[in-house]
Amino acid sequence: MPVFLDSAAPDFETAFASLLGAKREDAPDVDDTVAAIIADVRARGDAAVIELTARFDGLDLTADRLAFSAGDIARAVDDVSDEDRAALELAAARIRAYHKRQMPADESWTDDTGAMLGWRWTPVSAAGLYVPGGLASYPSSVLMNAIPAKVAGVGRLAIAVPTPRGEVNPLVLLAARLAGVDEIYRIGGAQAIAALAYGTATIAPVDKITGPGNAYVAAAKRRVFGKVGIDMIAGPSEILVIADADNDPDWIALDLLSQAEHDESAQSILISDDAGFGRAVARAVDARLETLDRAAIAGASWRDFGAIVTVRDLDEAARLSNRIAPEHLELCVADPETLAGKCTHAGAIFLGQWTPEAIGDYVGGPNHVLPTARSARFSSGLSVMDFLKRTTLARMTPQALRAIGPAAERLARSESLMAHGQSVTARLDKLNG
């Protein structure tokens, strides 16, 4: 059974703090293993990647087969049905259109001293995308990671997608083609992250790595950060639904289960100002669990981490939402826009009862790679900005240097940095000589 909480109860604050502090991911301590894998790939390159792929994925490769060939991709893509192809094409078009609007503008201006100041944006040269593999891999994640990179102008985009025992999801390869991916490697795990970060004879290194993965992939991303950039270390999926009584309990139950079916460690929470509605949703969840293909996973998530919270009013719901800082926030209320204005911490907000979170996972347009584990308090979902760098620009004229240079001289002296100050002084002496 999920936890039932009532904000009017005397022990609510203790119970709610316990809900926020629950440890949902019992990841094994894999850091030593991952460190050894990375060191092996750095030392032996392709040979290490090939051996590790055989050990962990049961797939024997040679250096010339690490990457999918154009023929491999074409044959796999031919197996995709017309209906699946059309759905992927629609998703790709909407995701691309949304992310194009995120592109920032270069700026420059001349201030009142005559100095020109500004900034410019340039893409990283190469990015690597990790895609969990096998037949259960997610083509939607390919689109969500690769399209923003290409919109940002990344020149080379490589994908690592493990193919255990040779299992390939044709939709993943089609998604990669639609997104403009340049290279697709049939490798996974920490060895794939190491290969993308440090390079091998066959796989050129990249500048940034994005994409989800298991505990080994997450640990590897932590270890290579600094050598390359990374997007985030994502935890189990989560959803918070704020709903009033004017909703179909079955719809809300399905929204909660849409995240619970991801992972036994996922978390689904309902906040409502109507206790009876909350109980109706709980009954609807139980009924739906009898028919779901992934009922064992969703049921464990709902049992261990699910919660239904009754509040006095929607203002209180917004305050609790900000403390949760959910990955996904659905606002199934009469005036979702007003309530959204009060919800300052969320990875993505879905407005109104006709906007299920699942639309955001596939075809809405905004990115579905979002901050988890309350990190929406200080971070954002994946966007074109993750693949861009901002470089500042400044140009002094003689008049501008004369106006502001003396302040720089004085500050340099206060920090005992003689050459700093003298580099300005020498120019001012020239101007005043």
N, C-alpha and C positions, 0 to 999 in steps of 0.2 A: 504493500500500500504506500502511496505517496504521503508526505508529511502534510498535515492540515494545520495552518496557522491562522490566528485571528489577531489583528493589530490591537484590538481592545483588551486582549488577555493580559493579565499582570506579568506573565513571564515571556511576553512576545519578544522583547528586545534580546533576551538571552537565546531564545529559539531561533530568531532571525540571524543573529550573529553566528550561530552554529551552522545554519544553512549556508551562509556566505563562506565560512571557513572550511567546509567539508572538502576533504582531499578526494578528488574524483579520478585521478590518474596515478596508478601505482606502477610507474615505469621502472623497469629493472635498471640496476646500475650497470650501464653498458659503456661507460666512458673509457675504461681501460681497453676494452675490446676494440672500440672505435679508434682510439689512438693508435693501436697496433695496425689496424687496417689502413689508416691514412698513411702511416709511416711506410708500410709495405708498398702501397701504390706510388708514393713519392720515389721510393728506391727502385722499384722494378717495373713501373708503368704498366704497359699492356699485359705483360705476363702475369702480374698480380691481379689485375682486373679479370682476366680470363680464368685464372684458378679460383678466385673467390666466387665468380658467377657460376662455375661448375659446382662448387661446394654448397652455396646457399640456394641457387635457383635450379639446380639439376639440368643446366644447359651448357653443352660443350660448344665453345666458340673459338674462332681464330681471329687474329687481328683484323683481317679483311672482312669479317662478318660481325664486328662489333656494331656497325651501323646498318640500318635498313637500307638496302639499295632502292633506287627508283622503281625497279621492277617489283621488289618485295612490296613496296607501298601500293603500287598500282594494282597488283593482284588482290591485296587485302581490301582495298577500297572498293573494288568491283563487287565485293560480297555485301556491301551496304545496301539496304533496301531504299527505294525511292522515297518512302515516307520518312525514314530515319535521316536520309540526306537532306531532305527539305527542312526538317526540324533543326538540324545542325546549322544549315545555311541561314535560317531565320535568326537563330540565337547569335551566330557570328555577326550578322549584320547589325543587330540591335546593340550588342556589346561594343562593336567598333564605333557606331554612331555616338553612343554615350561617352566613350572614352576620348573621342576626338574633341569633345567640348571641354575636357579637363586640361587640354594643353595650355600652359601658361605663356604669357607674352614676354618678350625681351623688353627692357625699359632703359631709357637713358634721358638725362636732362642736364641743363646747365644751371648751377645755383647762383646766388647773388654775388659770389666772389669771382665767378667766371670759370669755376672748376666743372668739368664734365664728370658725372657720376652715373652709375647704372648697373645693370646685370644682364647676363645672357644665359640661356638654357641650352645644354647639349646632352645628347643621350650617351649612355654607356655604350662602349663599342660592341660588347658581346655579353649575352646573358644565357644562363642555363636554367632550364625548367625541369624539376623533378615531378614525375607522374607515377603514383603507385600503380603497379602493373598487374598483369594477368587478365582474365576475362572479366573481373569485377572492377577494373579501372574506370576512371571517370572522364569521358571526353569533355564534359562541361568544364572541368578544371583546366584542361588544355586551353580552351578558348579564353577562360578568365585570366590565365597567366600570360599566354602568348600574345593575345591581341593588344593589351596595353603596351607591351614591350615594342611591338611593331609600330603602333600608333606613335609612340615616343620617338621612333626613329632608330631603334637598335639595329645595327647593321648585320649582326650574326646572332641567330637564336638556335640553341641546341637543346634537345630534349633527351632525358634519360628515362626510359620506361622499361622496367624489368619484365621479362617474358618467361616466367617460371615454366620449366618443361616445354618451352616453345609456345606457350599460350599467348595469343595476340588478340587484342580487341580491335577489330577493323575501324570502329568508330573513333578510337583514339588517333589512329593514323589519318583518318579523314579530317578530324578536327585540327590536327597539326597542319595538314595541307591547307585548309581553309584559313588558318591563322597566319600562314606565311612562314612556318618553321623551316629552317634551313637544313638541320641535321637531326636525325633521330637515332639514338643508341639503345640497344636492347640490354641494358645493364641497370642494376638497381643497388639499393643499400648504401652503406657508408662508402663503399668502393666507388660508386657512381659520383657521389659528392666530392670525393677526393680527386677523381679524374677530372671533373669539371673545374675544380679549384686550381689544381696544380698542373694539369695537362699530362698527356702521355704522348708517345710517338704518333698515335692515331687520333687522339682527342685533344684539340687545342684548348687551352684554358679560357675561362670566361671571366668577366668582371663582377657579375652578380648572379646569385642563385636564388630562385624562388620555388615555391611549391611545397605541398604537404608530404608527410612520410611518417614512418614508424619511429620508435624510440631510437633506433640506430641512425636513421636519417637525421632526426632532430639533433642528436648528440654530435653528429658529423658537421652539421651546419654551424653549431656553436663553435666547434673547434676551428673551422676554416674562416670564420668571421675575422676580418682584419686583412687576410689575404684577398678575400673577395667580400662583397656586400651580400647580405641576406635580407629576405623580406621580414620574417618573424618566426618565432617558435610557437606554432599553434598547438593548443590543447584540444580536448574533446569538445564537440559541438554543443551549442546551447541555444535555447530560445526562451524568451519571456513574452507571454501574451497578457496584455491588459484588456479585459473585456467586461462590458456591462451585460445586464440580463437580456438585452435586446439582440441576442445572437442565437444561432443554432448550436446547441451543445456538441453535436456531432462534428460540425465544422471545426470548432475549437479543439476538440479531441484529436482530430486528424492533424491539425497544425502542431500540436504538442508531440504527437507520435512521429511527425516528419523528421524531427531531430533525434528523438529517442531511438529510431531504427538505425541511425548511423553507427552507434557504438554503445556498449554497455555502460561506458563512463559518461555518455552525453547527459545533459540536464535539461528538463522541460519544466517551466514554472508558469502557473496561471495566477494572476492577481485580479480579483473582481471585487466590486462593491456590493455583491449579492451572494450571500453564503449558499442559498439554495441553488443558484446557477452553478457555483463551484462544485457542489455535490452532483449535479446533473452531468457536468463535464466528466467527472470521475467515473460515473457509471458508463458514459459513452466511450471512454478510453478502454474500460474493461471489455465492453462489447466488441470494439474494433480489434483488440488484441487477440480475439478468438479467430480472426480471419487473416491477419497479416502474415506474409511469408517470413518476415524477420521478427516474428512475435517473441522469440526467445531473447533476442538482443533488446528489442524495444521494451519488453516486459521487465527485464532486469534493470534497464535504465530508469524506467518509471518507478519501479519498486524501491530502488536504492537512492535515487537522487531527485525524483519528482517532488513537486510541492504545489499546493493550492493555498493561496493566501487571501484571506478576506480583510478588506480595508474599509474605513469609514467613508471615504470619498476618493475621487480620482486624483485630487491633489496629493493625497497621501500615497496613492499608487505611483505617481510620478517621482515622489521623493524616494520611495523604496527602489524604484527602477534605477535611479541614479546611483544608488549604493550597489546594486547588482552589476551595473554597467554591462548589459548583456551583449553577446555577439549579434543576435537577431532580436528585434523588438517589434512585435505586432501590436497595433493600437486598434482594437475592434470596439470602438466607441462611437457615439453619435457625432462628436466633433473631434476627429483625430488630429487635425491641424493644430488646434489650440493646445491639446495635450502634448503633442510633439514638441511644441515650443518650450515646455517645461521639462522635457527629457533631454538632458544635456550630455549624457554618457551612454552611447550605444554604437555598435559597429554599423548597423543598418536598421532603418525604421521603415515599417510597412504600414501604410495608412489605410484604415478602414477594413471592413469585413470582407470586401471583395479582393483583397490583396494578400493572398497566402504567401508565406515565406518561400515556398517552393518556386514561385514565379521568379524570385530573385536568384535562386540557384541556377536557373536555366536561361530564361529569355527576357527578363525584365530590362536588363541593360547595365545597371550598377554591378560592381564586382562582388563575387561571393566569397572571396578570400578576405576574412575579417578577423579582428582581434578577439581573442577568447580569454577566459580566466580573469575577467574584470580589467583587462588591459585596455579596453575602450575608454577608460578614464584618461589615458595619455597617448593613445595611438589610433591609427586609422586603418581602414581596409586598403587592399592593394589598389594602385592606380597608376596612371602614366608617370606620376611623380616619383615612383619607386625606380624608374628607369632613366631618370633625368638628373643632371647635376647643374647647380647654379654657380656660375662664375661671376664675381663682382668686377666691375670696371671703374677705373678712375683716371682722369687726365687733368693735371694741373697746368694752368697757364702761368707765366711769370707773375701776373697780377694776383692770381689765386694763391700762389705760393707765398707771395709777400704778405697776403692777408692772414693766412692761417699758419704759416710756417713757424713763426715765433712761439706759438702755443705748443707745437710739436717739440721744438727745442727745449722748452721748459720742462715738459713732461718727461722727455728722455733724460734730462739731468736729474730729475727727481727719482728716476729708477736706476741711476748710475750706469746708463748705457751710452757711453761716450760716442761710439761710432754712429749710433742712431742719430743723436743730436747733430753731430758734425756733418752727416750727409745732407742735412737740411741747411746748416749754417754755411757750408761751402757754396751752395746755390744762392742763398740770400746775399752773401758777400759779393758774388759775381753781379747780382742785380744792383747792389748798392755801391759797387766800386766805381 
